[in-house]
Amino acid sequence: MPVAELRCAFDVDAYKKILLINLMHLGDLMLVTPVLRTLRANFPTAEIDLLADKKLADLVEHNRWIDRCLLIDKKGVDDHLPTFLKFIMRLRAERFDLVINLHRNERASALAAWSGAKKIVGYSKPFFSMWFDEVLPNLKAVKHQIHSHFDVLREAVGIDRIDDGGLEMWIEPTVEREMSALIEKEFGSTKVIAFNIGASWLTKRWLDGYFAECADRLIEAGYGIAFLGGPMDVEIVARCVEKMRHKDSARLKIFTGRLTLAQVAGLLDQCVLFLTTDSGPMHIGVARNIPIVTMFGASPVPGFYPYDAKDVLIKTPEPCHPCGKHECPRSGEENLACMKNIPVDVVMKYVQELLTQYGQAAKDIPRVYGQYQCRVIEL
């Protein structure tokens, strides 16, 4: 459903300047993109701005539903009290009518609380909540993070028409052409499957030996394998590749640490499937419409499943799931049991199913509006 088709039941001119704040990680930022679309649908003439972490600009700077992307260098120049206060003064000078905070930590809460906006709503730490007009809980443990964000729009902003277009990300045509040329150069006409084996938490990582076995089987089946990931993943990818039988195959390419976020998105457009951990790149994959198979450990499935009906999520019924912990407290054979007990054969079963069902580059697969509940396989 196009944004223009939505009709609002309230005053579309209630807010002239709106700021949405999300300073969290890659995946969390992608999960606010349906909110931006809905805001534009309901306030078509408003100025809508997004405040995000500067290092993630690639994800949102070309978003079609916003007017501006305001960037804070939260690990750099703005990570000092004088420059942080200066940034707050910059926000106050904007005279926003409405600020929506969708990141419940001290920094984001402070920026929202002291923004000087006429109305301030969303998630907040307790101290800063005294400056908010309405504070709502983040219900990501029981419903998808996106749906919790929509609750903020309904209950605190008064929006009753949601335009949920799923996750969205736009990149420049030059990047699209660059990644198309790269895939053709490296793989020719071979169909390519992207791998992302890293994750910010150890408890979200499937075993590298398991990924290695999947890569070997897919190479044997005639597919190309493209390893993705950031600079922090270079070492674990190297360990994984070292365990492969076909580590010297011409159909194996390592792009880990070499691509920008926009380039990752462009490369995924050219691939036929994405085998990935529960991670930020997984949500980029959702936004680029690529079929996904993912393995979940520490995260609550209801809150963070890949938001697309094409995708498959596999988990084990461990009593400690979801633990929400960065490192597994269990020892011996029980350490990381949620990951160890997801067999390669099971993962490959669903990989093959999606390859059979779709089997073409993500850019050529039609999007289906409103179909966002992935298939959850509990072993």
Phi, psi and omega in degrees: 000119180295150179305320185298341183279345180287140176238128186270145180264010181223182185290111181288348179257015183298327181230124180271327181228121184237136175237128172253132182247128167211113183249015185281199188278181186309305183297319181297323179293320178298329184283358173263355183297326174295332177292319179297317179298316181293321176299316179296322179296322184271335179232070189297335183256358182285155167277121181243119181242154178237131175256121185219171177288132184304323184291347181253017184304324181307328186288329193230351187293341178252015180299129187283348184264357181244159176269320182218151171247111177270131187241134176245131180272078193287344175251009182232239188296334182269007180268037178220145187304313181300316181287329177295316178296324177296322178295319177300318179296326176298318178295317181299325180293340180286337180054058178291145174279324184219130172240129178244116180260119179244035178215105186272075168221177187298314185297309181294320179298319180294316180300317179292311185301321186255018181289341182078011182292155178294326179222133182230124183220169174122211180269149180202150167288151187308312184300315184285345184296340181294341177266354181274146173281327177207130178246132179240154177283149172270113188263034185295345178281341185239343177216164183299144180308321179299319181290327174295319176299319179296327176300322178299316180296319182290309191277328184255337182252339179090011179284129178243000177242113181260128174254089183268098178265013183075190180284139183224141176208133178246145176230164182288146178304328179296324177291319177302313181294321180298316182286328175297317179293324180295315179296319179295320180294317186276330188236349183063230181267003180292135175289139189244137175247128180269141177242134167233110186254352180272165175197155184292334178248144175299326183286359176254001186261121169290155186295138182296329176295327177291316177300320180300317180295319177299315180299317179299314182296322181288323175297318178297332179275359175101006180270158170267151181238127178241111177277127178253194180118164181268184180303328180290348183260357185303315184292316182289328176293319179299319179295320180296311182299323180298335180274355183280145174286329184250039183293343178260010182294144176289346179265011176248122180230139182251114177251007184301127178077004185251348188243147170284170178296322177296321179292323175302314179300315180296323178292319178299329177303330185269352184265162183259345180197153180234115174260116193212157171283173170287103191199172176303312178303330176302317182288329171298317178301319177300314181297330181268004170073024180269138175300137188232140164241126182225154180244126184253137176238275190283335188277149174291124181301315182302330186274333191223016178301153177298124194275065181197133184293343178291337196271158180236129177245130182243133178215163176252153183276052179292139182297338181269359180279137353270130184276331182069018183257148182284331178229143183286126180279351182279154184242171177061220182294340180278348179295126181056035180300328181298333178266317182300327187270014170258102187287153176301319182300322180292314179299315181294330177302313183281331172301312181295322179300313181291323177296322178291319184287322184249288170066019177223166181303143183305324182296342182259359180271126180296140173279148178240110182296131173088354181259091189235358180275110180289169176273126180255121179255111177257119185284000000 
